[in-house]
Amino acid sequence: MKLQSSKEDILKGISIVQNAISTKTTLPILSNLLLETIDNKLKITGTDLDIGIITYVNVKIMDEGSITLPAKKFMDIIKELPESPVTISVRKNNMVNITCEKTQFKVMGIPRDDFPSLPQLKDEKRIEVKQGVLRDMLAMTSFAMSRDETRYVLNGVYMLFKKDRVRLVATDGRRLALIERPIKFEKGMDRNIIIPLKTVQELHRTLKDDGNLVISIGGNQAMFDLGESIIISRLIEGEFPNYEQVIPKEVKEKVVVDREKLLLATKRASILTSHESQGIKMDIDKGRMVISKQSPDIGEAREELDVEYKGSPFSIGFNPNYIIDALKNINQSSLGFELENPEKPGVIRIGDNYVYVVLPMQLA
């Protein structure tokens, strides 16, 4: 194999794929990237057996072929090369020459024979989604995923295709985010899957503002074809909990507040939280909300916000991070925060398409 390409293009390709590589693998080949020449492009593949990422780089091919190279070393080398065309060539003993201007590296590669094959899902039915739409949907839900490995079914985003709608749901048991959007797909294509946390992170990182994404689902695998890149992922197997039963009915009396001001006030109060005392306090009264935090060993923070509210006064506590995570992803100047009493969850709804539920904390 022998090819030439720009440093920028190769580096971009490696950076897309290298996140699929596991640093803790016991199989040496899984620390490598697979390089293959296909149709005047360089195909770069990385996998940890749970997720595989493929991307294509424009190159000039002199000789067809393939090789695998250590992902980290390969990336480190390309990063430090001059801003000039890079030539990569493979010798018969699997030694790979990487040259750029007067710089030369020799790296030992491993033949592609030992590299695992990724699942083929090309014959499965396909669902097409706008990349920008899915990226925004992931941003507004994925923060609520559980990181607790003992609750593996919650370690991902639940994706449901039903009746010309796509719905995403994420929860860690203390908060829940749900978003829904219209989408067109063939009859009989109703599906529900749980996309693992790592795959969600890669999708969010790779999705663009424009262009479409094609999703193919087969067995316990899903393929997300973004055109230049493809992500193939093992899915979480198990039954996602009945999330609809924990979403409270809408209340008439809401606290209407400026989203940005609430976000900043919550951030400021959170500065005085600690591992032992995580909650902040919200005092709600007619026309005002006071956000405060008292920590005997640290100090006190207090901020008053103007709100629209005509109900009875009460106080409620929240983990500020759960409020911040939602508010920073909502693109709206003001919102109605449904706060009924200190024992019931707080709810943010945006139209009929988005709901965020967060459990309160006990006030000391």
C-alpha positions in Angstrom: 0.0 0.0 0.0 1.2 3.5 -0.8 -0.8 6.7 -0.7 -0.4 10.5 -0.3 -2.7 13.0 1.4 -2.7 16.3 3.3 -1.8 16.2 7.0 -5.1 18.0 7.8 -7.3 15.3 6.1 -5.5 12.4 7.7 -5.5 14.0 11.1 -9.3 14.7 10.8 -9.9 11.1 9.9 -7.9 9.7 12.8 -9.6 12.1 15.3 -13.1 10.9 14.2 -12.2 7.2 14.5 -9.8 7.1 17.5 -12.5 7.6 20.1 -13.7 4.0 19.3 -10.4 2.7 20.6 -10.3 1.3 24.1 -7.2 2.1 26.2 -7.9 -0.9 28.5 -8.2 -3.7 25.9 -6.4 -7.0 26.4 -6.3 -7.6 22.6 -3.4 -5.7 21.1 -5.1 -5.4 17.7 -8.0 -3.3 19.2 -5.4 -0.6 20.0 -4.9 -0.2 16.3 -6.6 1.6 13.5 -7.3 -0.3 10.2 -6.2 1.5 7.1 -7.6 0.3 3.7 -7.5 1.8 0.2 -11.0 1.8 -1.4 -12.2 3.8 -4.5 -9.5 6.5 -4.3 -10.1 7.0 -0.6 -8.4 5.8 2.6 -10.9 4.0 4.8 -10.0 4.3 8.5 -11.7 1.9 11.0 -11.5 1.7 14.8 -13.4 -0.6 17.2 -13.6 -1.8 20.8 -16.1 -4.5 19.8 -19.0 -2.5 21.3 -18.7 0.4 19.0 -17.0 0.7 15.6 -16.3 3.9 13.7 -15.5 4.2 10.0 -14.5 7.3 8.1 -13.2 8.0 4.6 -10.3 10.4 3.7 -9.5 11.8 0.3 -6.1 10.5 -0.8 -3.9 9.9 -3.9 -3.4 6.1 -4.2 -0.2 4.8 -5.8 -0.6 1.1 -4.6 -3.7 -0.5 -3.1 -3.5 -2.4 0.2 -4.2 -2.4 3.9 -2.5 -2.3 7.3 -3.2 -1.7 11.0 -1.3 0.9 13.0 -1.2 1.7 16.8 -3.9 4.5 17.0 -2.2 6.7 19.5 1.3 6.6 18.0 -0.1 7.2 14.5 -2.0 10.2 15.7 0.9 11.6 17.6 3.2 11.2 14.6 0.8 12.9 12.1 0.2 15.8 14.6 3.9 16.7 14.7 4.5 16.5 11.0 5.1 19.7 8.9 2.0 21.2 7.1 2.8 19.4 3.8 1.6 16.3 1.9 2.1 13.1 3.9 3.1 9.8 2.2 2.3 6.5 3.8 3.8 3.3 2.4 3.8 -0.3 3.6 6.7 -2.7 3.0 6.4 -6.5 2.8 7.5 -7.0 6.5 4.6 -4.7 7.6 6.9 -1.9 8.3 5.1 1.4 7.5 7.0 4.4 6.3 5.5 7.9 7.0 7.3 10.7 5.3 6.6 14.5 5.1 9.2 16.9 3.6 12.5 15.8 5.2 10.8 14.0 8.2 10.5 10.2 8.2 9.0 7.8 10.6 9.0 4.0 10.5 6.3 2.2 12.5 5.6 -1.5 12.8 2.1 -2.4 11.6 0.0 -5.6 12.0 -1.7 -7.2 9.0 -5.5 -6.6 8.7 -6.2 -10.4 9.0 -6.4 -10.2 12.8 -8.6 -7.1 12.8 -12.3 -7.9 13.8 -14.9 -7.5 11.1 -17.7 -5.0 11.8 -21.4 -6.1 11.5 -23.0 -5.5 8.0 -26.4 -3.9 8.3 -26.8 -2.7 4.7 -29.8 -5.0 4.0 -31.8 -3.8 7.0 -34.6 -1.2 6.6 -33.4 2.3 6.8 -34.7 5.4 8.6 -33.5 8.8 7.6 -33.2 11.7 10.0 -31.8 15.2 9.6 -28.4 15.3 11.4 -29.0 18.7 13.0 -32.4 17.6 14.4 -30.9 14.5 16.0 -28.0 16.4 17.4 -30.3 18.9 19.1 -32.5 16.1 20.4 -29.5 14.4 21.9 -28.3 17.6 23.5 -31.6 18.1 25.2 -31.8 14.6 26.7 -28.5 12.8 26.9 -27.3 14.7 30.0 -30.0 12.8 32.0 -28.4 9.4 31.2 -27.3 7.3 34.2 -23.6 6.7 34.7 -24.2 4.0 37.3 -23.0 0.8 35.7 -25.3 -1.3 37.9 -28.3 0.2 36.2 -27.1 -0.7 32.7 -30.5 -0.3 31.0 -30.3 3.4 32.0 -26.8 3.9 30.7 -28.0 5.2 27.3 -30.7 7.0 25.4 -34.0 5.2 24.6 -35.0 5.9 20.9 -38.5 5.2 19.8 -39.8 5.3 16.2 -43.6 5.2 16.1 -46.4 6.8 14.1 -44.3 9.3 12.1 -42.5 10.4 15.3 -39.1 9.9 16.8 -38.8 10.1 20.6 -35.7 10.2 22.8 -35.8 9.6 26.5 -33.0 9.5 29.1 -33.2 9.1 32.9 -31.0 8.3 35.8 -33.9 7.8 38.3 -33.6 11.3 39.7 -34.4 13.2 36.5 -35.9 12.5 33.1 -35.7 14.2 29.8 -38.0 13.5 26.8 -38.1 15.0 23.4 -40.2 14.2 20.3 -40.0 15.3 16.7 -42.0 14.5 13.5 -40.3 12.2 11.0 -41.4 10.3 7.9 -40.6 6.6 7.6 -42.2 3.5 6.0 -45.0 1.7 7.6 -43.9 -1.3 9.6 -40.7 0.5 10.6 -41.7 1.1 14.3 -38.7 0.4 16.4 -37.3 1.0 19.9 -33.7 0.7 20.9 -31.4 1.8 23.7 -28.3 3.5 22.4 -25.3 3.2 24.8 -23.7 6.2 26.4 -20.4 6.0 24.4 -22.3 5.8 21.1 -24.5 8.8 22.1 -21.4 10.8 22.9 -19.8 9.9 19.5 -23.0 10.8 17.6 -23.3 14.1 19.4 -19.6 14.8 18.6 -19.9 13.8 14.9 -23.3 15.0 13.8 -23.4 18.2 11.8 -25.9 21.1 11.3 -26.8 20.0 7.8 -27.1 16.7 5.9 -29.0 13.5 6.7 -28.3 10.5 8.9 -29.4 7.0 7.9 -30.2 4.6 10.7 -30.2 0.8 10.1 -31.2 -1.5 13.0 -30.6 -5.3 13.0 -30.7 -7.6 16.0 -28.7 -6.0 18.8 -26.8 -3.7 16.4 -27.5 -0.3 14.9 -25.6 1.5 12.1 -25.6 5.3 11.9 -24.5 6.4 8.4 -23.5 10.1 8.3 -22.1 9.9 4.8 -18.4 10.6 5.4 -18.5 8.6 8.6 -20.3 5.5 9.9 -20.9 4.5 13.5 -21.8 0.9 14.2 -22.9 0.1 17.7 -24.0 -2.7 19.9 -27.3 -1.8 21.6 -28.2 -2.1 25.2 -30.4 -5.2 25.7 -33.2 -5.0 28.3 -36.5 -3.3 29.0 -36.4 0.4 29.4 -38.6 1.4 32.4 -42.2 2.8 32.0 -41.1 6.4 31.9 -44.6 7.8 31.0 -46.0 7.0 34.4 -43.5 9.2 36.2 -44.3 12.4 34.1 -46.7 14.5 36.2 -49.8 16.0 34.7 -49.4 19.7 33.7 -50.3 22.2 36.4 -52.0 25.5 35.8 -49.9 27.6 38.2 -46.3 27.9 36.9 -43.3 30.0 37.8 -42.6 31.9 34.6 -38.9 33.0 34.7 -36.2 34.3 32.5 -34.1 31.2 31.5 -30.7 32.9 31.4 -31.2 34.6 34.7 -32.3 31.4 36.4 -29.3 29.6 34.9 -26.8 32.1 36.1 -28.3 32.4 39.6 -28.3 28.6 39.9 -24.7 28.5 38.8 -23.7 31.1 41.3 -25.4 29.4 44.2 -23.8 26.1 43.2 -20.4 27.5 43.9 -21.0 27.0 47.6 -22.3 23.4 47.4 -20.1 20.5 48.6 -20.1 16.8 48.4 -21.8 16.7 51.9 -24.3 19.5 51.0 -25.3 19.4 47.4 -28.7 21.1 47.3 -29.7 24.7 46.8 -32.9 26.3 48.0 -35.6 28.0 46.0 -38.1 30.2 47.9 -41.1 31.0 45.7 -43.6 33.7 46.5 -45.8 36.0 44.5 -43.7 37.8 41.8 -40.3 36.5 43.1 -38.0 33.6 43.5 -35.0 33.6 45.9 -32.2 31.2 45.1 -29.9 30.6 48.1 -27.2 28.3 49.5 -26.0 28.2 53.0 -22.9 26.2 54.0 -21.8 26.6 57.6 -18.2 25.8 56.7 -18.1 27.9 53.5 -20.5 30.8 53.5 -23.8 31.9 52.0 -25.2 32.9 48.6 -28.5 34.6 47.9 -30.1 36.0 44.7 -33.6 37.3 44.0 -35.3 36.9 40.6 -38.5 38.5 39.3 -41.0 35.9 38.2 -44.6 35.5 37.2 -46.3 33.5 40.0 -49.6 34.0 41.9 -49.8 30.8 44.0 -49.0 30.1 47.6 -45.5 30.6 48.9 -43.3 27.6 49.5 -39.6 26.5 49.5 -38.0 23.6 47.6 -34.5 22.2 47.2 -32.8 20.9 44.1 -29.4 19.6 43.0 -28.2 22.6 41.0 -26.4 20.5 38.4 -29.7 19.0 37.4 -31.2 22.4 36.8 -28.1 23.7 35.0 -27.8 20.7 32.7 -31.4 21.3 31.4 -31.3 25.1 31.2 -28.0 25.4 29.2 -29.5 23.2 26.5 -32.9 24.9 26.2 -33.0 27.6 23.5 -35.7 29.8 24.9 -35.7 33.2 26.6 -38.3 32.4 29.2 -39.9 29.2 30.5 -42.6 27.9 32.8 -41.2 26.0 35.7 -43.9 23.8 37.3 -43.3 23.8 41.0 -46.3 22.5 43.0 -44.8 21.8 46.5 -41.6 20.7 48.1 -42.4 17.0 47.8 -43.3 16.9 44.1 -40.9 16.9 41.1 -40.2 20.1 39.2 -41.2 20.0 35.5 -40.2 22.1 32.5 -42.3 21.7 29.4 -41.7 23.3 26.0 -44.8 22.9 23.8 -45.9 19.3 23.3 -42.5 18.1 22.3 -40.2 18.4 25.4 -40.5 17.6 29.0 -37.9 17.6 31.8 -38.7 16.2 35.2 -36.4 16.6 38.2 -36.9 15.3 41.7 -36.5 17.7 44.6 -34.0 17.3 47.5 -34.7 17.4 51.2 -33.9 20.8 52.7 -31.8 20.6 55.8 
